[in-house]
Structures are given as structure tokens and as C-alpha cells.
Amino acid sequence: MDSTAVVVLAAGSGTRFGNTTNKVWLPLSGRRIISRSLLNAAKAFEKVRVILVIHPDDEAFAKEVLEREVSQVKVELVHGGATRHDSEYQALIHLKSAIENGEIGVVLIHDGARPLATPSLFKEIAKKAATYGGAIPTIPVNHSELDKNFDSQIVRVQTPQGFTAKELLDAYISADKDSFTGTDTGACIERYFPSIKTHSVTGEPTNVKITYPQDLIIAEHVLAKRGYKD
């Protein structure tokens, strides 16, 4: 497999969390949430480029946290945009020359607020993305949670989501020209590369997204069960 790039998104706000600060900078069992997301991504690969997309106002603090908690990983900082889609676009433009030169074969997009995604999940998504063109982790929704009129299988989609780098870059460049904004990475690929049938990978029930304060308690419990001391 060509080198993989992992783009970790952390340019949002902490509004839903009830915080004026982006929730990814909050502590979680001894490390910042974002630090755990970055370390899990980096551990998955022998050769990887790790891109952290941040709000410009967070740059000084981000550098301080990275130096203190993620010094063993080379992390490239990119300023994000007003939306998730814009932030992904900025990261892909940052990687554009490496993608066009064939140095990067697969790009994974991950929410910085999902600090519990394991290295094995990152690795599996990258492997399946290289094989099928795209891969996303999914968790089936319990039928008791659905309207009884639904007969089809409904799933929850997680991150990281992985795609072949050249197609992903081309899709976002086309979207920029068309002023199209996708709801997530897969939506952009589906619009511009309908021939790519994104492969579903079994997600991890513990791969929770830290959205509300109670999610931190769940994450701390998971880390304790895994025996993480740092």
C-alpha cells in the first residue's frame, strides 16, 4: 500500500458541549481528547502523514499540546474552514502535490472528537479503501430505535472514513468549482465518483463521539476498561 494520510478534523466549536472552547482540547484521562485521536491514528501505520485541521485561533495552544502530549508523532497543522466540508478541502489541498505525485494512495478523514477509535480500525479502513476505493465503519441500529414502518437495515456511520486519494482530491476540487457541500466525506465521493461503491466495515461500539458532557464519562470508562494509564 502507498503511504496513507490521516486527516483529523478539529476546527469546530464546543457549542453543543456547552463550552466556549472546542471540546477536542478538553482533558480525557490524562491527555487531551485530540491527543488520543492523533496517537491512535499514528499507531496504525508504519508510514503515515498526520494532518490536524484546526481553527486559526487555536494554533498556539495546539502547538503547545502537541509538543507536550504527541511529541512522538509528526503532526502537520492546517487551518480549517467554516464548515466540515471546507476543512476537508483545505486538508486535501495541503496534500495535493503528494497525492498527484503518487506519494499518498489513501486518505482517511477522522473526527478529532472520536478519541476511542482503535489503531486496528484505522488500519482496516485504510486496507479496504485501497481495495474498494472507499470504506466507512458502520454500526447497525437496533430495530427498537426505529419507526416500525422501516424495513431496510439502518446503520450509524462512524469515522475514520477512507478513500483512494486521487479520487477524493478530484471530488473535492470539483465540489469547490460547483459550490457543492457534502454532508460528509462519502457524500462528496458519491456525487462525483458514483462508480465507487464504498465498502462497509464493522465499526466499534466504543468509538463514541464526544458531543455532550456525559460522553466524557463513557469515554473515561472505556479507557479504564482498556487499562490505559496515561
C-alpha positions in Angstrom: 0.0 0.0 0.0 1.2 3.5 -0.8 1.6 5.9 2.1 -1.6 6.7 4.0 -2.6 10.2 5.2 -4.9 10.7 8.1 -6.8 14.0 8.3 -8.1 14.7 11.8 -10.7 17.4 12.0 -10.6 19.7 15.0 -11.7 23.1 13.6 -15.2 23.2 15.1 -16.7 24.8 18.2 -17.8 23.5 21.6 -21.4 24.8 21.3 -23.3 21.6 21.7 -21.0 20.6 24.5 -22.0 23.7 26.3 -18.4 25.1 26.2 -16.9 28.1 24.6 -13.8 26.1 23.8 -13.6 23.4 21.2 -14.3 20.1 23.1 -11.3 18.3 21.5 -9.0 20.3 23.7 -10.6 19.1 26.9 -8.8 16.5 29.1 -9.7 12.8 28.9 -8.0 10.6 31.5 -4.7 12.4 31.5 -4.5 13.6 27.8 -6.5 15.9 25.7 -9.2 14.3 23.6 -7.4 15.3 20.4 -4.1 13.8 21.5 -5.7 10.4 21.9 -7.3 10.7 18.4 -3.9 11.5 16.9 -2.0 8.8 18.7 -4.4 6.1 17.7 -4.3 7.2 14.1 -0.4 7.2 14.0 -0.1 3.9 15.8 -1.9 2.2 12.9 0.7 2.7 10.3 4.4 2.4 9.7 4.3 5.2 7.2 1.7 7.9 7.6 1.2 11.6 7.3 -1.0 13.0 10.1 -2.8 16.3 9.3 -4.6 18.1 12.1 -7.1 20.7 10.9 -7.7 23.4 13.5 -9.3 26.8 13.9 -6.7 29.5 13.3 -7.3 30.9 16.8 -6.2 27.6 18.3 -2.8 27.4 16.7 -0.7 28.5 19.6 -2.5 26.2 22.0 -2.4 23.3 19.5 1.4 23.6 19.2 1.8 23.6 23.0 -0.5 20.5 23.4 1.2 18.6 20.5 4.7 19.3 21.9 3.7 18.1 25.4 1.4 15.1 24.6 2.1 14.0 21.0 5.8 14.7 20.5 6.5 11.3 19.1 4.2 12.0 16.1 4.9 14.5 13.3 1.7 16.4 13.0 1.1 18.9 10.2 -1.3 21.8 11.1 -3.8 23.1 8.6 -6.3 25.9 9.2 -9.9 24.8 8.6 -12.8 26.5 7.0 -16.3 27.5 8.1 -17.7 24.0 7.6 -16.6 20.4 7.9 -16.5 20.2 4.1 -14.4 23.3 3.8 -11.9 21.9 6.4 -11.6 18.6 4.5 -11.0 20.6 1.3 -8.2 22.6 2.9 -6.5 19.5 4.1 -6.7 17.9 0.7 -5.2 21.0 -1.0 -2.4 20.8 1.6 -1.8 17.2 0.4 -2.4 17.9 -3.3 1.2 17.6 -4.6 1.9 14.4 -2.6 -1.4 12.9 -3.9 -0.7 13.9 -7.5 2.9 12.5 -7.3 1.6 9.2 -6.1 3.2 9.5 -2.6 -0.2 9.1 -0.9 -2.5 6.4 -2.0 -5.3 6.5 0.6 -6.7 9.4 2.7 -8.6 8.8 5.9 -10.8 11.5 7.4 -11.4 11.3 11.2 -13.4 13.3 13.7 -11.0 14.6 16.4 -13.8 14.2 18.9 -13.7 10.4 18.4 -10.7 9.5 20.7 -11.5 5.9 21.1 -11.2 4.6 17.5 -8.6 1.9 17.8 -5.5 1.6 15.6 -6.9 -1.6 14.2 -10.0 0.2 12.9 -7.8 2.8 11.2 -5.8 0.0 9.6 -8.8 -1.9 8.4 -10.4 1.2 6.9 -7.2 2.0 5.0 -6.9 -1.5 3.7 -10.5 -1.7 2.5 -10.3 1.8 1.0 -7.3 0.8 -1.1 -9.2 -2.3 -2.3 -12.6 -0.9 -3.0 -12.0 2.8 -3.4 -13.8 3.8 -0.2 -14.6 2.4 3.2 -16.6 3.5 6.2 -17.2 2.0 9.6 -20.8 1.3 10.4 -22.9 0.1 13.4 -26.3 -1.4 12.9 -29.2 0.5 14.6 -31.3 -1.6 16.9 -34.8 -2.1 15.5 -36.3 -0.9 18.7 -34.9 2.5 17.9 -36.6 2.7 14.5 -40.0 3.6 13.3 -41.9 0.3 12.7 -42.5 1.3 9.1 -38.8 0.9 8.3 -38.0 -2.5 6.8 -34.5 -1.8 5.5 -31.3 -2.0 7.6 -30.3 1.3 9.1 -26.8 1.9 10.3 -24.9 4.6 12.2 -21.8 5.8 10.3 -18.6 6.5 12.2 -15.1 7.7 11.3 -12.4 7.3 10.1 -13.7 7.2 6.6 -11.2 6.3 4.0 -10.9 6.8 0.2 -8.4 6.5 -2.6 -6.5 9.8 -2.5 -6.7 10.8 -6.2 -10.4 10.4 -6.4 -11.0 12.1 -3.1 -8.9 15.1 -4.1 -10.6 15.3 -7.6 -14.1 15.1 -5.9 -13.4 18.0 -3.6 -11.8 20.1 -6.3 -14.9 19.5 -8.4 -17.2 20.3 -5.4 -15.3 23.6 -4.9 -15.9 24.6 -8.5 -19.6 23.6 -8.2 -20.1 25.2 -4.8 -21.3 21.8 -3.6 -21.1 21.0 0.1 -21.4 17.3 1.2 -22.9 16.2 4.5 -19.9 14.0 5.0 -16.9 12.8 3.0 -18.8 9.9 1.5 -21.5 12.2 0.1 -18.9 14.1 -2.0 -17.4 10.9 -3.4 -20.9 9.6 -4.2 -21.7 12.7 -6.2 -18.6 12.8 -8.3 -17.5 9.2 -8.4 -20.7 7.1 -8.4 -18.7 4.1 -9.7 -17.0 3.8 -6.3 -19.1 1.6 -4.1 -18.0 2.5 -0.6 -17.3 -0.7 1.5 -18.9 -1.0 4.9 -16.6 -2.1 7.7 -17.9 -3.2 11.1 -17.4 -0.3 13.4 -16.7 -0.2 17.1 -19.4 0.3 19.7 -16.9 2.1 21.8 -16.0 4.5 19.1 -18.1 7.2 20.6 -18.1 10.9 19.5 -17.6 13.3 22.4 -20.6 15.6 21.8 -22.1 16.1 25.2 -20.6 16.2 28.8 -21.9 12.7 29.6 -19.9 11.3 26.6 -16.7 12.1 28.5 -17.8 9.8 31.3 -18.4 7.0 28.8 -15.0 7.5 27.2 -13.3 7.5 30.6 -14.9 4.2 31.4 -13.8 2.7 28.1 -10.2 3.8 28.7 -10.3 2.4 32.2 -11.5 -1.0 30.8 -8.7 -1.0 28.2 -6.2 -0.4 31.0 -4.9 2.9 29.8 -2.8 4.6 32.5 -1.7 7.7 30.6 
